[in-house]
Amino acid sequence: MGSVNKVILLGRLGADPEVRYTQDQTPVASFNIATSINYKNKSGEKVDKTSWHRCVAWRKTGEVIGQYFKKGNQIYIEGSLESRSYEDKSGEKKFITEVVVNNFQFVDSKGGGSAQTDDDNFLDDFDIESSSSDDVPF
C-alpha cells in the first residue's frame, strides 16, 4: 500500500513572511502559521491551545506569499511535511520539520470580505520543484 503526506492548515501568520534567495536566485519564503483549538479540561474549564507550524514556499508561490501576506493575515495552505537537517553558523547540527507549501488561498481581503485565489492559476508557466535540504542552509 502507498503512503500519504498531505498537510492542510488554516491559520494566521505570526510575523511577516521572510523571502530569501538561494545561490541560484530561487526565491523561498519562510513563515509561521498559528492554528488554535479549544477544549474543556477535566475541571470543565475552557482551554485554548495554539500550535505553531513552520512553513516554506518556493519560487513564485514564495514570492506571492511574501508580497501579499503580512503578520496577522489568515491563510489557507496545502503542502507536505518534510524533515531535514542543517549545520548552524557554529557548526552544530540542527533538525527541522516544516510544511512545504504547494498551494495556498487568500482568506482575508482588504474589504473585510473573503477572497480566495488558487495559486495554480498563475503558476502554470513555472516549474515548481520540491525543496531540497541542499538548496537553503537555514
KELUM-19731 format. One record per residue: residue number from 1; residue in three letters; chain; x, y, z of N, C-alpha, C in turn. Coordinates in steps of 0.05 Angstrom, whole numbers, padded with zeros to 5 digits. Layout:
<recs>
  pos  code  unit      nX      nY      nZ     caX     caY     caZ      cX      cY      cZ
  NUM   Ala     A       X       Y       Z       X       Y       Z       X       Y       Z
...
</recs>
This chain:
<recs>
  pos  code  unit      nX      nY      nZ     caX     caY     caZ      cX      cY      cZ
    1   Met     A   00017  -00023   00000   00000   00000   00000   00018   00025   00000
    2   Gly     A   00009   00046  -00013   00024   00071  -00015   00023   00086   00011
    3   Ser     A   00032   00111   00010   00032   00128   00034   00021   00155   00026
    4   Val     A   00014   00171   00046   00003   00198   00042   00018   00217   00060
    5   Asn     A   00026   00239   00048   00039   00261   00063   00026   00287   00054
    6   Lys     A   00005   00294   00067  -00011   00318   00060  -00017   00334   00085
    7   Val     A  -00012   00360   00083  -00018   00378   00106  -00037   00399   00095
    8   Ile     A  -00058   00405   00110  -00077   00426   00105  -00079   00443   00130
    9   Leu     A  -00074   00469   00128  -00075   00487   00151  -00091   00512   00143
   10   Leu     A  -00106   00522   00162  -00120   00548   00160  -00113   00562   00186
   11   Gly     A  -00097   00583   00184  -00089   00597   00208  -00079   00625   00202
   12   Arg     A  -00066   00638   00221  -00056   00665   00218  -00026   00666   00220
   13   Leu     A  -00014   00684   00204   00015   00688   00204   00023   00701   00230
   14   Gly     A   00044   00691   00242   00055   00702   00267   00074   00726   00262
   15   Ala     A   00083   00729   00238   00101   00751   00230   00100   00753   00200
   16   Asp     A   00111   00775   00189   00112   00778   00160   00130   00755   00149
   17   Pro     A   00122   00744   00126   00139   00723   00114   00166   00735   00107
   18   Glu     A   00187   00718   00109   00214   00726   00103   00222   00713   00076
   19   Val     A   00227   00729   00056   00234   00718   00030   00265   00720   00027
   20   Arg     A   00277   00698   00021   00306   00697   00016   00310   00685  -00012
   21   Tyr     A   00335   00686  -00021   00342   00675  -00047   00365   00656  -00045
   22   Thr     A   00363   00633  -00058   00385   00614  -00058   00408   00625  -00075
   23   Gln     A   00430   00611  -00076   00453   00620  -00091   00446   00623  -00121
   24   Asp     A   00427   00607  -00131   00419   00610  -00159   00395   00628  -00162
   25   Gln     A   00390   00644  -00142   00369   00665  -00142   00340   00653  -00143
   26   Thr     A   00337   00629  -00132   00310   00618  -00129   00297   00629  -00103
   27   Pro     A   00274   00642  -00105   00261   00653  -00082   00249   00631  -00064
   28   Val     A   00251   00636  -00038   00239   00618  -00018   00228   00635   00005
   29   Ala     A   00203   00632   00012   00191   00646   00034   00188   00628   00058
   30   Ser     A   00196   00638   00081   00193   00623   00107   00174   00639   00124
   31   Phe     A   00155   00624   00137   00136   00638   00154   00124   00617   00173
   32   Asn     A   00112   00627   00195   00099   00610   00214   00069   00616   00215
   33   Ile     A   00054   00595   00217   00024   00597   00219   00015   00587   00246
   34   Ala     A  -00002   00602   00259  -00014   00594   00284  -00042   00582   00279
   35   Thr     A  -00047   00559   00290  -00073   00547   00290  -00082   00543   00319
   36   Ser     A  -00108   00545   00324  -00117   00542   00352  -00140   00522   00353
   37   Ile     A  -00141   00509   00375  -00164   00492   00382  -00172   00499   00411
   38   Asn     A  -00196   00493   00418  -00204   00496   00446  -00219   00471   00455
   39   Tyr     A  -00217   00466   00480  -00230   00443   00492  -00235   00448   00522
   40   Lys     A  -00250   00431   00534  -00255   00433   00563  -00237   00412   00577
   41   Asn     A  -00224   00422   00598  -00207   00404   00613  -00224   00388   00633
   42   Lys     A  -00211   00372   00650  -00225   00355   00669  -00242   00371   00688
   43   Ser     A  -00234   00396   00693  -00250   00413   00712  -00273   00427   00698
   44   Gly     A  -00275   00423   00671  -00297   00436   00656  -00290   00464   00647
   45   Glu     A  -00265   00473   00651  -00256   00499   00642  -00248   00498   00613
   46   Lys     A  -00255   00520   00598  -00247   00522   00570  -00217   00528   00568
   47   Val     A  -00203   00512   00552  -00175   00516   00548  -00170   00521   00518
   48   Asp     A  -00155   00542   00512  -00147   00548   00485  -00118   00539   00481
   49   Lys     A  -00114   00524   00460  -00087   00515   00454  -00079   00524   00426
   50   Thr     A  -00056   00538   00424  -00046   00547   00399  -00021   00531   00391
   51   Ser     A  -00020   00522   00366   00003   00508   00355   00015   00525   00333
   52   Trp     A   00041   00525   00332   00056   00540   00311   00067   00520   00291
   53   His     A   00065   00527   00265   00073   00510   00244   00093   00525   00226
   54   Arg     A   00117   00515   00223   00137   00527   00206   00131   00519   00177
   55   Cys     A   00131   00539   00159   00124   00534   00131   00145   00546   00113
   56   Val     A   00148   00534   00090   00166   00545   00069   00152   00542   00042
   57   Ala     A   00155   00563   00026   00143   00563  -00001   00164   00572  -00021
   58   Trp     A   00167   00557  -00042   00188   00561  -00062   00178   00576  -00086
   59   Arg     A   00196   00588  -00100   00193   00601  -00126   00170   00621  -00126
   60   Lys     A   00153   00621  -00146   00132   00641  -00149   00113   00640  -00125
   61   Thr     A   00107   00616  -00115   00089   00614  -00092   00101   00630  -00068
   62   Gly     A   00127   00627  -00064   00140   00641  -00042   00140   00671  -00047
   63   Glu     A   00145   00679  -00072   00145   00708  -00078   00118   00720  -00073
   64   Val     A   00097   00707  -00081   00070   00718  -00078   00062   00719  -00048
   65   Ile     A   00068   00698  -00033   00062   00698  -00005   00078   00721   00009
   66   Gly     A   00103   00724   00002   00120   00745   00013   00110   00773   00007
   67   Gln     A   00098   00776  -00017   00089   00802  -00026   00062   00810  -00014
   68   Tyr     A   00044   00791  -00012   00016   00797  -00005   00007   00791   00023
   69   Phe     A   00023   00775   00038   00015   00768   00065   00032   00782   00086
   70   Lys     A   00019   00789   00107   00032   00803   00130   00024   00790   00156
   71   Lys     A   00038   00797   00177   00032   00787   00204   00002   00791   00210
   72   Gly     A  -00010   00769   00220  -00039   00770   00227  -00058   00762   00205
   73   Asn     A  -00049   00762   00180  -00066   00753   00158  -00073   00724   00161
   74   Gln     A  -00098   00718   00153  -00106   00690   00153  -00098   00678   00126
   75   Ile     A  -00089   00653   00126  -00081   00639   00101  -00089   00610   00103
   76   Tyr     A  -00097   00599   00080  -00102   00570   00077  -00079   00559   00061
   77   Ile     A  -00067   00538   00071  -00045   00525   00055  -00049   00495   00053
   78   Glu     A  -00038   00484   00032  -00036   00456   00028  -00007   00450   00022
   79   Gly     A   00003   00427   00031   00031   00420   00026   00037   00393   00037
   80   Ser     A   00063   00388   00040   00073   00363   00052   00092   00369   00075
   81   Leu     A   00094   00350   00092   00112   00353   00116   00139   00341   00109
   82   Glu     A   00160   00357   00113   00187   00348   00108   00205   00354   00132
   83   Ser     A   00223   00335   00137   00243   00339   00158   00270   00339   00145
   84   Arg     A   00288   00356   00156   00315   00358   00145   00334   00366   00167
   85   Ser     A   00359   00366   00161   00379   00375   00180   00398   00395   00166
   86   Tyr     A   00410   00411   00182   00430   00431   00171   00449   00438   00194
   87   Glu     A   00471   00450   00187   00490   00460   00207   00487   00490   00210
   88   Asp     A   00484   00498   00235   00482   00527   00240   00510   00540   00238
   89   Lys     A   00511   00566   00243   00535   00581   00240   00558   00572   00258
   90   Ser     A   00550   00560   00281   00571   00550   00299   00579   00521   00293
   91   Gly     A   00567   00509   00272   00574   00482   00264   00557   00460   00277
   92   Glu     A   00538   00469   00293   00521   00449   00307   00499   00439   00288
   93   Lys     A   00494   00413   00288   00474   00401   00271   00446   00406   00283
   94   Lys     A   00428   00417   00266   00401   00423   00275   00382   00406   00258
   95   Phe     A   00359   00399   00269   00338   00384   00255   00313   00402   00255
   96   Ile     A   00299   00401   00232   00276   00418   00229   00255   00402   00214
   97   Thr     A   00230   00407   00221   00207   00396   00207   00190   00420   00198
   98   Glu     A   00182   00420   00173   00167   00443   00162   00147   00433   00141
   99   Val     A   00127   00450   00136   00108   00445   00115   00118   00458   00090
  100   Val     A   00121   00443   00069   00129   00453   00043   00103   00459   00028
  101   Val     A   00098   00484   00024   00072   00494   00013   00073   00490  -00018
  102   Asn     A   00051   00477  -00028   00049   00475  -00057   00023   00488  -00067
  103   Asn     A   00006   00497  -00049  -00019   00510  -00056  -00027   00528  -00033
  104   Phe     A  -00039   00551  -00039  -00049   00568  -00018  -00073   00584  -00028
  105   Gln     A  -00088   00595  -00010  -00111   00612  -00016  -00111   00637   00002
  106   Phe     A  -00118   00660  -00010  -00123   00683   00005  -00149   00679   00020
  107   Val     A  -00150   00686   00046  -00175   00683   00061  -00184   00711   00069
  108   Asp     A  -00166   00728   00078  -00172   00756   00085  -00173   00772   00059
  109   Ser     A  -00188   00794   00060  -00187   00814   00038  -00188   00841   00050
  110   Lys     A  -00178   00861   00036  -00177   00888   00047  -00204   00899   00053
  111   Gly     A  -00225   00890   00038  -00252   00900   00042  -00266   00886   00065
  112   Gly     A  -00253   00868   00078  -00265   00854   00101  -00280   00829   00093
  113   Gly     A  -00283   00824   00067  -00297   00800   00058  -00278   00777   00055
  114   Ser     A  -00286   00757   00041  -00270   00734   00037  -00262   00731   00007
  115   Ala     A  -00237   00731   00002  -00228   00727  -00026  -00210   00702  -00026
  116   Gln     A  -00215   00685  -00046  -00199   00661  -00048  -00187   00659  -00076
  117   Thr     A  -00161   00654  -00077  -00147   00651  -00102  -00129   00627  -00101
  118   Asp     A  -00132   00609  -00119  -00115   00585  -00121  -00090   00593  -00136
  119   Asp     A  -00066   00588  -00125  -00042   00597  -00138  -00036   00581  -00164
  120   Asp     A  -00050   00559  -00169  -00046   00544  -00193  -00051   00561  -00218
  121   Asn     A  -00069   00581  -00216  -00076   00598  -00239  -00051   00612  -00250
  122   Phe     A  -00034   00623  -00233  -00012   00638  -00243   00014   00622  -00243
  123   Leu     A   00013   00597  -00233   00038   00581  -00232   00040   00563  -00256
  124   Asp     A   00021   00563  -00274   00022   00545  -00297   00047   00548  -00314
  125   Asp     A   00058   00573  -00315   00082   00578  -00331   00108   00572  -00316
  126   Phe     A   00106   00564  -00291   00130   00559  -00275   00134   00530  -00269
  127   Asp     A   00159   00522  -00267   00166   00495  -00260   00171   00494  -00230
  128   Ile     A   00152   00484  -00215   00155   00484  -00186   00165   00457  -00177
  129   Glu     A   00189   00457  -00164   00201   00432  -00155   00200   00432  -00125
  130   Ser     A   00201   00408  -00113   00201   00406  -00084   00228   00415  -00074
  131   Ser     A   00229   00422  -00048   00254   00433  -00036   00274   00411  -00032
  132   Ser     A   00298   00419  -00029   00320   00401  -00022   00335   00413   00001
  133   Ser     A   00345   00396   00019   00360   00407   00041   00386   00420   00032
  134   Asp     A   00394   00415   00007   00418   00427  -00003   00413   00456  -00013
  135   Asp     A   00388   00462  -00019   00381   00488  -00030   00385   00511  -00011
  136   Val     A   00377   00508   00014   00378   00530   00033   00390   00521   00059
  137   Pro     A   00411   00535   00068   00425   00526   00092   00413   00538   00118
  138   Phe     A   00387   00546   00118   00376   00558   00142   00352   00544   00151
</recs>
